Amino acid sequence: MHSRLARCSPSRQLLVPAEIVDRFNKAINAGLADPTMKARLADLGGTVLPGSPADFGRLIVDETKKWAKVITFADIKPE
């Protein structure tokens, strides 16, 4: 089992300016690059995956497609 932790902003209707998103992304990636932070996350069983907002968007799309196939194949239904 795995989970994701990400910083997301409100929907496109409340679009956050690109320069704010870029500042957050740079700061978060800098924190994730810190050896102490990386070690602590590894101690907790985490894997650091720094990247851009576009990278994360692609990850979400890819994971949604992958798990949709699993759910369909296994005929999983909500309870």
C-alpha positions in Angstrom: 0.0 0.0 0.0 1.2 3.5 -0.7 0.0 7.0 -0.3 0.8 10.4 -1.8 1.3 13.7 0.0 1.1 16.8 -2.2 0.4 20.4 -1.9 -2.6 21.3 -4.1 -4.4 24.6 -4.8 -8.1 25.2 -5.3 -9.9 24.4 -8.5 -9.2 26.2 -11.8 -12.1 28.6 -10.9 -9.8 30.0 -8.2 -6.6 29.8 -10.2 -3.5 30.5 -8.2 -1.1 32.8 -10.1 1.8 30.8 -11.8 4.5 32.8 -9.9 3.0 31.7 -6.6 2.8 28.1 -7.7 6.4 28.3 -8.9 7.6 29.7 -5.6 5.8 27.0 -3.6 7.2 24.3 -5.9 10.8 25.6 -5.7 10.5 25.8 -1.9 9.0 22.4 -1.5 11.5 20.8 -3.9 14.4 22.5 -2.0 13.0 21.1 1.3 12.7 17.6 -0.2 16.3 17.8 -1.4 17.6 18.4 2.1 19.5 15.3 3.3 17.9 15.5 6.8 14.4 15.7 5.3 15.1 12.8 2.9 16.5 10.7 5.7 13.5 11.4 7.9 11.0 10.5 5.2 13.0 7.3 4.4 12.8 6.4 8.1 9.1 6.7 7.8 9.0 4.5 4.7 8.6 7.3 2.3 10.1 7.9 -1.1 10.7 11.5 -2.2 9.5 12.3 -5.7 10.2 16.0 -6.3 9.0 17.5 -9.5 6.9 20.2 -11.2 3.1 20.7 -10.9 2.9 19.3 -14.5 4.8 16.2 -13.4 2.3 15.6 -10.5 -0.6 16.2 -12.9 0.7 13.5 -15.2 1.2 11.2 -12.3 -2.4 11.6 -11.1 -3.7 11.0 -14.6 -1.6 7.9 -15.1 -2.5 6.5 -11.7 -6.2 7.1 -12.2 -6.1 5.2 -15.5 -4.1 2.4 -14.0 -6.4 1.9 -11.0 -9.5 2.3 -13.2 -8.4 -0.7 -15.2 -7.8 -2.7 -12.0 -11.2 -1.8 -10.6 -12.9 -2.6 -13.9 -11.1 -5.9 -14.3 -11.8 -7.0 -10.7 -15.4 -5.8 -11.0 -15.0 -3.8 -7.8 -18.2 -2.0 -6.7 -18.7 0.6 -4.0 -20.3 -0.8 -0.8 
